[in-house]
Amino acid sequence: MATSKKSIDDIWRELNSKPTGRRGTLGTVMGGATNMPGISTSTKTVPSVPAHNTTPNSASMLLQPDTDISMAEARRSSNYDPALAGVSAESMNAYIATIQRTINCLSDPDRSTRKQAITSLLLRLIPDQENAPKKEDPTSIPDPNMLQALICGPLLHPVTNMLHDTGEGSRVASVQLMRGCAAVAPDFSPTLPALVPEILRRMGHLPVVEPAEEVRLLLAELVSTIITRSSTETLKSYAGDLCTFLLRALEDGFHDIKKVACACITSLTRKVPAVALEAHAEKLLQALLPNLQHQHSRVRLVVIEALGSLLGCGCVPGGLVQTLVCPALRPVAYDRAPAVREALFAAVASWLGHRASDVEASGQKDQEDCTSPSSSPLVFTSPDTAASLLPLLLTGVSDPQADVGTQTLQLVEGVGRWWVDRGDRGGDAAVSAFPSQDQQMTDAEQGSTEASSKAEQGVGNSGAVDERVAEAAVAACQLGPPYTCRPGAGARAMVKSLLPLLIKPLLSEVGEWTVSQRSCASRQLHSVLVFAEHHVETELPRLLPSLCSAIGDEDMEVAGRIMACVHVVGAHVEPRRWLPLMLDNVSNARLSLVQKANTLVVLSGLLNASSKVSESLLQDHEMVAAARASTPTSVLTSLTSVLCSDEMRASEHPAIRNQLLAVSTNMIRWLGNRAAEVVQQLYTLLLQLYGFEKEPSRLSTIQVAMLQLASASGRSSFDDLAQEFGPAVLEAACSGADQWSTDVPSYLVFRALLLTCGGTTLSQMVTRLCDVLKPLMEDHESEPELRINALQLLDSVLEDQHRGISLGGEAASLVLSHILLPPLVWRAGKSSAAVRFAAITAFATMLRRSLAPSHVLLNLVASGAVLPPIIQSMDEDWYTDLRNTACFVMRELLLAVGKDFSAEARRTVYPELIKRLDDSNNQVRKAACRALHAFCTSMPSSYCDTNTAYLIQGVVIHMDDSNQDVQEAACSVLEALALVKPTVVATEVSKVRDRFRSQHFCDRVLSSCK
């Protein structure tokens, strides 16, 4: 098909009605480059956009695909006067002639041609690019003024259009060219009306058009150069567009782009007034803050720097600091990189006023382009905002990195000094709203500290005494690094001013469900309390319950930090302030066992810290006495009564017992000589705890506490306590004996009193003791466990070398008849057998230690009260040990008074012993032989030969037993009997000798008969 050839005018009409799909195609060269040698392309000159129009409306300046050609040409043209750059038009035209062909190639349809052209321009105009080849003609490099004339004039639109080229390399080179020009040209601002909209088209709106992260990074660096090199007035006009670009850069996934964006924010806030950024502050924060959790620590560092600049310039209202900034910064306080944490704490300190005067001084340096930006970081003096920021700073004081903690403590001190100084100088309204340093000191002396000084010092309000008491309290807290001394007065005054606002949210956060939140809150709370010192007493009603709840945290670190908080409160606040409140908490009947234990832990910690303060001031007896006297006796009495009450005596919960002991010990140390006012209650409490324990180490600890109580109350030993208060304590304990069980507190006190009192005291109480235990032992229907426990208690007392004697002598008759013999009466069942075993064991101990006189035992034997129970015990079916012990008791009884036994008593005893020789247990058989040996040695020579023969016949057969030990034991019995009745023994043994396998035992007995 034949086609006609189109003219140039037809082509232009087609372009005018239907633009090409590629926006970057150029059909013309800018004005000022016409009729130049070497130009082969036809040109069309159209009206250009005035150079002075710098309105940064990016939406209206974007090139739309359906725009007519006249408008497109207008956007591509420039009538920039080169004289503004100090260059003549002739010089610029001459230089343009050398690169005109290259400029024409920027619109070539071939992508490689366009890339080669833009690369050639880059190397020609900006030859210091990386990897750029050496130029053969260095004189061809334009000077900065010429470069400004070129980039603001004929090169502006061709190069900016290359930002949208389909080739990545072309886009890279075009951005590099623009960045190089922006860095070198004396004034780059004339390019911004055309350049900024094109940058936003590539990377300013969602979705981001630019796919290559290298190009996006170069665009970010270009914007950074523009911000650095532009004047304040220029940046004010483009603040909105620049912030839009920075939002996309902060959201970019490439970490280097984020770094450049943060640097841009830092530079922008230093050059632009806060009012120009206020409208964009919230969006910038929302884009900036998520990067605080970036995986790269360097990104987090520059984010903190940018955030510091953004907040420091004053464009962020305090409300956003509380709702957006502080929650996002809280995790950063625990960042894994120490440098990040250090940067955070330094930034927060600067927002609160640290080194503000230094910043103001340094901010006076000459900045020709900066006419209205803030010359010093904004200080957030609003109470709510400061209360939100200060805990973040205080977190750093307890940082695990020692140098970070030390530096942060210095920052806090610096902030405190600045706040007090601004208050003294009558700073702005927000700062002066807080009390000055003098006012703080006046409040401290006239307010709650006045009461503290009177109670703790007792000698007036001397500054030296105040300081000594404060130092003693700081030492009692055992703060450790980074604290080396008492915090500064300015920091203390600042925290005191904000205390109500600081305490409330922290107490809420220590109960959060995540460990990280509780750990953060506990660290902040500890630092707040350290700086608040005694001023925290106004917050005690809500502080103490929270501490009691948080002390039981499952995380050991959090629980330890809460205990440190308790020590701070106990050291700085008078006991008369917190003791009534703790009394209410301890006596709360609705508390569970765990909650009671936690409350006692807090009470123990408070008493411990307070006692350490008193011990540090022991050289000033008047001061210590006044401090101790400040707590009313009624409060002490109520506290000890609660500790000894039935509600607190939860024997089934070991933690409560442990904490009761800790409270008692610390209370004795804290009271000093005032312990005499509640000595009986404390002694009763320690007795109760002693009655529970079985471990020797725990028993020893309680005895030490008793000794401390005796010393504090003016007594030499805890035996003196028992002698003075023992009878009264015993009477009180025995008043409810009919309700006793093994875990009833009154019985535990009774048990502990017997185990700890001295011999003299026990002798005075033995009658009452027997009267109390007699009904229990005679009642075979009572609780077996209690009867066994009481008998074991008695056995322990009898075993004691000093106190056992008190139950002997004439008192032995009561002990035996009232306590030991009634349980030996046989009753069916294993439980009754266990009771009998406990009783026979105690009886054995009394006989073994020879505590019962002979006449007492003979009277009991004669009355028939002793032998029947023992014989019944030897026939025990359930326990082998019971039969064994009964044989031992019979042996000891025979050794003690056997020679005075009547013939009838002997005839009653020896058949039962012979019966035990047939026991199924060899240990019992040998024990029976030992008892028969005692029977024989105590037998008079006049004893009946017939009964003697019966005895020999029952024993001799066991000399041929299969067990050698039993043979030996039986032989020893007959050898002893041979010494008393040789004729009868020789006769009976000779009868059976020939039938025995082990005839040598018979020979030994016959030898003893001779």
Secondary structure, DSSP 8 states (H G I E B T S, - for coil): -------HHHHHHHHHHS--S-TT---S--TT-TT-TT--S-------B-TT-----HHHHS--TT--HHHHHHHH-B---GGGGT--HHHHHHHHHHHHHHHHHTT-SSHHHHHHHHHHHHHHH-TTSTT----S-GGGS--HHHHHHHHHTTTHHHHHHGGG-SSHHHHHHHHHHHHHHHHHSS--GGGHHHHHHHHHHHHTSSS-----HHHHHHHHHHHHHHHHHS-HHHHHHTHHHHHHHHHHHHH-S-HHHHHHHHHHHHHHHHHS-HHHHGGGHHHHHHHHGGGGG-S-HHHHHHHHHHHHHHHHTT-S-HHHIIIIIHHHHTGGGG-SSHHHHHHHHHHHHHHTTTTHHHHHHHTTS--TT-SSS-SS------HHHHHHHHHHHHHGGG-SSHHHHHHHHHHHHHHHHHHHHHHHTT--HHHHTS--HHHHHHHHHHSHHHHHHHHHHSS---HHHHHHHHHHHHHHHT--TT--S---HHHHHHHHHHHHHHHHHHHHHTT-SSHHHHHHHHHHHHHHHHHHGGGGGGGHHHHHHHHHHHTT-SSHHHHHHHHHHHHHHHHHS-HHHHHHHHHHHHT-TT--HHHHHHHHHHHHHHHHHHHHHHHHTTT-HHHHHHHHHTS-HHHHHHHHHHHTSTTT--TT-HHHHHHHHHHHHHHHHHHGGGGGGGHHHHHHHHHHHHHH---HHHHHHHHHHHHHHHHHTT-SSHHHHHHHHHHHHHHHHHTTGGG--TT-HHHHHHHHHHHHS-HHHHHHHHHHHHHHHHHHHH-TTS-HHHHHHHHHHHHHHHHSTTTGGGGSTTHHHHIIIIIISGGGS--SSHHHHHHHHHHHHHHHHHHHTT-S-HHHHHHHHHTTSSHHHHHHHHT-SS-HHHHHHHHHHHHHHHHHHGGG--HHHHHHHHHHHHHHTT-SSHHHHHHHHHHHHHHHHT--TTS-HHHHHHHHHHHHGGGG-SSHHHHHHHHHHHHHHHHH-HHHHHHHHHHHGGG-S-HHHHHHHHHHH-
